Amino acid sequence: MAEPEITALVWPAGSSSGGVSILSGRAVTTDPDEHLLERIGHGDMAAVSILVSRKLPKLLSLARRMLGDAAEAEDVAQETLMRTWKQAKVWVPGRARIDTWMHRVALNLCYDRLRRRRDSVSTDDVEIIDGAISAPAKIEAEQTAKQVQAAINALSDRQREAIVLTYYQDLSNQEAASVMDVSVEALESLLARARRSLRTTMNEHESTSPAPRTAGRGK
């Protein structure tokens, strides 16, 4: 059977080298995923399983935050992993960090879906709440989660991307800037504007929300 066609994704010129250090004249990669990808390129299925367990949760989280749809997020995560598997045989060591490349692929897939959708994203992506808490507290937490997600959805694409990468993917500013192909200063500017917008939106929610009802004494 013929090998599947592989479309190499070219990393933008001028991007980070992906963590390559020079020791005693020899290039040594500092990317913890590079050896894993090399094993995948040689057909090591155990390495595939390790990659999936290592990357799938964060890919799902990223796509859910960007799209607001769990089913679409699963499709994006699976497609990103498939592209990584196809890329394994032609990966150039040191060209970019694999984690950064995967984030960029996932974000591009999210933007493709957002462009096709051409309407506001859903606010159904509610974080899981501990079932042991009281019903009123659970309702309030769910409402807050929906308001936060709606506020994130209302941001511009680039501001939402910056917030998701730094606050929900736990990337450093330098790592997030590399994924977005911008300078750290530009990322920090996007974050500052996004935080102002989120504060304004959340303050508006608080000012328009009805005051909590309290149980009064009987007459």
N, C-alpha and C positions, 0 to 999 in steps of 0.2 A: 504494500500500500504506500502511495506517495506521501511524503511528509507534508503537513499542512503549510500553507503559504504563510510566511512570517513577514510582517511589516515592521521594520525597525523604526522605533520612535527616536528621533534625533534630539538630543538634549540641546537647549538653546546655547548659542555661543556666548562665552563669557560667564557661564554658570560655574558654581563651585565644582572642584575636582572630585568631590565625594569623599574626602578624608584620606588623602594619600600622603604619607610622610616619607622622608628620605633618610635612611639610616645606613651609614657606611656605604653610600653610593647605590644602595639597592632600594627600589620602591617597595614599600610595605603598606598594604591597605589596612585601614582602621575600620572598615565597614564590617560589622559583625554578621551581615547577611550574605556577604559575597561568596564565602565558601559554600554556604547553603545553596545559593543559586547555581554554583558550579556543579554541585552534586545533582541538582535537578536537571541540568543540561545533559548529564550522563545517564538520565533515566532512573535516578534513585527515588523510588516512591516514598520511602521513609522521610526523605528530605521534603517532599511535597507536603506530607502530613504535618511536618514541623512548621513549614511556611504558613500553611492554612491556620494552624492553631495560634501562631505568633501574630499574624496580620489581620485575620478575619474580624475580630472584635473591633479593632480601630477603624477598619474600612467600613464596617456597618454603621458605627457611630458617626463617622464623617458623612456618609451618604444620607443617613437619616436626618442629620442636622441641616444639610444642604437642601434636601428634597422634601422633608416632612412626610415621607411615605415609606413605611417599613418594607413593603413588597418591592418597590423600585430600588430601595437601598440594597436589598439582597441581590437584585440583578446587577447593580453596579459593582458590588463587592465581588461577585462571582466572575464578572467580565474582567475586572482588574486582575484577579488571580490567574485567569486564563491567559491574559496578555503577558503576565509575568512569566508563566510557564513557557509560553512560546518564545519569549525574549531570552530565556536562559541560555540557549545554545549560541546566541550571537552577542551576548553581553560583553562589553569592553570593560575590563576591570579598571577601577579608578575614574571612570568617566563621570559618574554621579553616584551618590548614595542611593542604594536600592530602595530604602524606605521613602526617600524624597521623591524618587521617580514614581513609585506606586501611588503616593499621595497626589502627584500631578495627574497621573492617568485617571484616578478616581474622580478628581475634580473636573477634568475635561468631560468625562462621561456624565457627571451630574449636570454640567452646563448644557450638554447636548439635550438632555431630557427636559431641562427647564426651558430651553428655546422651543422645543417641540410642544411643550405644554402651553406656553404663552398665556398663562394666567397665574394667579397667586397660588403659592404652595399651601398644602394642607397644614392645619395646626393640630393634627391628631397624634403627633409624635409626643406622647406624654411619658415622662420618665416613670419607671416602676416605683410604686410607693409601697412601703412596708404594710402588709395586710393586718398587722397587729395593732396599728394605731386606730384611734377612734374614727367613726364615720365622718363627723364634721371636719376633723383635722385632715382626713384623706381627701375630702371634697375640696377643701381650701388649698391643699398642696397641688391637687390636679389642676385647679383653676390657675394657680400661680405658674405651674409648668406650661400650661397653654398660653398664658400671657407672655411668658418669656420667649417661647418658641415663635409666637406671632410677632413679637418685637424683633426677633432675629430675622424672620422672614421679610420684614418690612425694610431691612437694610439694603443698601445697594449690593450688587453681587460681590464686589471686591471687599467691602467692609464685612459682609457676612463671612466670606472666605477667611479673612484675617482673624475674626473672632472665633470661628470654629477650629481653626488650626491651633491657635494659641491657648484657648480656654478649654476646648473639648478634646483635642488631640494631644494636649500637653507637649507641643513642640516649643522649643525655645524660639525667641524672636529671630535668631539667625537661621534656624532650620525652616521656620515658616516663611521667611523672606526668600529663602532659596526655592521652596516649593512654588511660591508665587512669582518668582523671577523678578523681584524688586529689591531695592536696597533696604537695609534694616531701618533707616530713617523713614523711608516711604511706608514701610509696614507700620512703624510706630505712629505715623500720622493717620493712617487708616484706622488703627485701633483707637486712637484718641477721638476721632470723629464718630466711630461706631459706638463707643462708650457713652458719648454725649447723647447720641440719638436714642440709645437704649434707656438711659436715665430719663430722658424727656418722655418717651413712650410709657415707661412704667409709672412715672409720676402722674401722667394723664389717666392711666388706668385706676390708680389709687384715688384720684380726685373725683372720678365719675362712678366709682363702685359704691353701692349702698352701704351704709354703716351696719356693722354686725348687730343682729338682734339679740337682746338679752332677755332672759326670762324674768318677768316681773312678779311681784307678790300678788296673791289673790286679794280681791277687794274684801 
